[in-house]
Amino acid sequence: MSRVNTGFDENDPKPTPVANETGYHVYHDATTDWELSETLLSAIAVIRNIDPTKTPIPLTNTVDSDALDALFADTHDGRKRRQGHIVFAISGLEVFAHANGHVFIREQPELAGVGDVL
């Protein structure tokens, strides 16, 4: 099981979202110990300016974090997954995660009232 909402090791380099004209971009490096769900939680915490150890981010109310982590993991025969994506809303944000590690996050004001709000 992943370390979802339990805090992060301060010695691990955190993936940092970069703001652009359409929202935010963060790269999930699958060669690190970070799971995709942890990258997302860290990015959302930075975007929302919250401490995830004090204010839980309701990722598991939106998507199964273990399934999300497994979605782009290597295949059973060791091949890398190069295609596919998932899109979901969480806390007024739309998350687009691609198999190549690129994650795009943007504000979705029209989704107000849908899902959990921090």
C-alpha positions as a Markdown table, in Angstrom:
| # | Residue | x | y | z |
|---|---|---|---|---|
| 1 | Met | 0.0 | 0.0 | 0.0 |
| 2 | Ser | 1.3 | 3.5 | -0.8 |
| 3 | Arg | 2.0 | 6.2 | 1.7 |
| 4 | Val | -1.1 | 8.2 | 0.8 |
| 5 | Asn | -1.9 | 11.0 | 3.2 |
| 6 | Thr | 0.7 | 9.9 | 5.7 |
| 7 | Gly | 3.2 | 12.6 | 5.0 |
| 8 | Phe | 6.3 | 12.5 | 3.0 |
| 9 | Asp | 9.9 | 11.8 | 3.8 |
| 10 | Glu | 11.7 | 15.1 | 3.9 |
| 11 | Asn | 14.9 | 13.5 | 2.4 |
| 12 | Asp | 13.0 | 12.5 | -0.8 |
| 13 | Pro | 13.0 | 15.1 | -3.5 |
| 14 | Lys | 9.4 | 16.2 | -4.0 |
| 15 | Pro | 8.1 | 16.5 | -7.6 |
| 16 | Thr | 7.2 | 20.2 | -7.9 |
| 17 | Pro | 4.4 | 21.5 | -10.1 |
| 18 | Val | 5.3 | 24.3 | -12.5 |
| 19 | Ala | 2.6 | 26.9 | -13.3 |
| 20 | Asn | 1.9 | 27.7 | -17.0 |
| 21 | Glu | -0.8 | 29.5 | -18.9 |
| 22 | Thr | -3.2 | 26.6 | -18.7 |
| 23 | Gly | -2.6 | 25.3 | -15.2 |
| 24 | Tyr | 0.2 | 23.3 | -13.8 |
| 25 | His | 2.6 | 20.6 | -15.0 |
| 26 | Val | 4.5 | 18.0 | -12.9 |
| 27 | Tyr | 6.5 | 15.1 | -14.1 |
| 28 | His | 6.2 | 11.8 | -12.4 |
| 29 | Asp | 9.5 | 10.0 | -12.5 |
| 30 | Ala | 8.7 | 6.3 | -12.3 |
| 31 | Thr | 12.3 | 5.4 | -11.6 |
| 32 | Thr | 12.1 | 7.0 | -8.1 |
| 33 | Asp | 10.5 | 5.5 | -5.0 |
| 34 | Trp | 7.5 | 7.9 | -5.5 |
| 35 | Glu | 4.2 | 6.4 | -6.5 |
| 36 | Leu | 2.0 | 8.3 | -8.9 |
| 37 | Ser | -0.6 | 8.9 | -6.2 |
| 38 | Glu | 2.2 | 10.5 | -4.0 |
| 39 | Thr | 3.3 | 12.7 | -6.9 |
| 40 | Leu | -0.3 | 13.9 | -7.3 |
| 41 | Leu | -0.8 | 14.5 | -3.5 |
| 42 | Ser | 2.4 | 16.5 | -3.3 |
| 43 | Ala | 1.5 | 18.6 | -6.4 |
| 44 | Ile | -2.0 | 19.3 | -5.1 |
| 45 | Ala | -0.6 | 20.3 | -1.7 |
| 46 | Val | 1.7 | 22.8 | -3.4 |
| 47 | Ile | -1.0 | 24.1 | -5.7 |
| 48 | Arg | -3.4 | 24.5 | -2.7 |
| 49 | Asn | -0.7 | 25.7 | -0.4 |
| 50 | Ile | -1.5 | 23.1 | 2.3 |
| 51 | Asp | 0.4 | 20.6 | 4.5 |
| 52 | Pro | -1.0 | 17.2 | 3.6 |
| 53 | Thr | 0.0 | 15.8 | 7.0 |
| 54 | Lys | -2.4 | 18.3 | 8.6 |
| 55 | Thr | -5.1 | 18.7 | 5.9 |
| 56 | Pro | -5.8 | 15.3 | 4.2 |
| 57 | Ile | -6.3 | 15.5 | 0.4 |
| 58 | Pro | -9.3 | 13.4 | -0.5 |
| 59 | Leu | -7.7 | 11.4 | -3.3 |
| 60 | Thr | -9.2 | 8.1 | -2.2 |
| 61 | Asn | -12.7 | 9.6 | -2.4 |
| 62 | Thr | -12.1 | 10.2 | -6.1 |
| 63 | Val | -9.9 | 7.4 | -7.3 |
| 64 | Asp | -8.4 | 4.2 | -5.8 |
| 65 | Ser | -4.8 | 5.2 | -5.1 |
| 66 | Asp | -3.5 | 1.7 | -5.4 |
| 67 | Ala | -5.2 | 1.2 | -8.7 |
| 68 | Leu | -3.9 | 4.6 | -9.9 |
| 69 | Asp | -0.3 | 3.5 | -8.9 |
| 70 | Ala | -0.7 | 0.2 | -10.8 |
| 71 | Leu | -2.3 | 1.8 | -13.9 |
| 72 | Phe | 1.0 | 2.8 | -15.5 |
| 73 | Ala | 3.3 | 0.3 | -13.8 |
| 74 | Asp | 5.4 | -2.0 | -15.9 |
| 75 | Thr | 3.5 | -4.9 | -17.4 |
| 76 | His | 3.8 | -8.4 | -15.9 |
| 77 | Asp | 6.5 | -9.2 | -18.4 |
| 78 | Gly | 8.5 | -6.1 | -17.5 |
| 79 | Arg | 7.6 | -3.9 | -20.5 |
| 80 | Lys | 7.1 | -0.2 | -19.9 |
| 81 | Arg | 3.6 | 1.2 | -20.5 |
| 82 | Arg | 3.9 | 4.0 | -23.0 |
| 83 | Gln | 0.2 | 4.7 | -23.8 |
| 84 | Gly | -2.9 | 5.6 | -21.9 |
| 85 | His | -4.1 | 8.3 | -19.6 |
| 86 | Ile | -6.6 | 9.0 | -16.9 |
| 87 | Val | -8.6 | 12.2 | -16.2 |
| 88 | Phe | -10.4 | 12.9 | -13.0 |
| 89 | Ala | -11.5 | 15.8 | -10.8 |
| 90 | Ile | -10.4 | 16.4 | -7.2 |
| 91 | Ser | -11.0 | 19.4 | -5.0 |
| 92 | Gly | -11.9 | 21.7 | -7.9 |
| 93 | Leu | -9.0 | 20.6 | -10.0 |
| 94 | Glu | -8.9 | 18.5 | -13.1 |
| 95 | Val | -6.0 | 16.0 | -13.2 |
| 96 | Phe | -4.8 | 14.5 | -16.5 |
| 97 | Ala | -2.1 | 11.8 | -15.9 |
| 98 | His | -0.4 | 10.2 | -19.0 |
| 99 | Ala | 1.5 | 7.0 | -19.1 |
| 100 | Asn | 4.7 | 8.9 | -20.1 |
| 101 | Gly | 4.8 | 10.5 | -16.7 |
| 102 | His | 3.5 | 14.0 | -17.6 |
| 103 | Val | 0.7 | 15.2 | -15.3 |
| 104 | Phe | -1.3 | 18.3 | -16.1 |
| 105 | Ile | -3.5 | 19.9 | -13.4 |
| 106 | Arg | -5.8 | 22.8 | -13.9 |
| 107 | Glu | -8.5 | 24.7 | -12.0 |
| 108 | Gln | -12.0 | 23.7 | -12.9 |
| 109 | Pro | -14.4 | 26.3 | -11.5 |
| 110 | Glu | -17.4 | 24.7 | -13.3 |
| 111 | Leu | -16.8 | 21.6 | -11.2 |
| 112 | Ala | -17.6 | 23.5 | -8.0 |
| 113 | Gly | -19.7 | 21.2 | -5.7 |
| 114 | Val | -18.5 | 18.0 | -7.4 |
| 115 | Gly | -16.3 | 15.8 | -5.4 |
| 116 | Asp | -14.5 | 16.8 | -2.2 |
| 117 | Val | -13.4 | 20.3 | -1.6 |
| 118 | Leu | -10.4 | 21.2 | 0.6 |
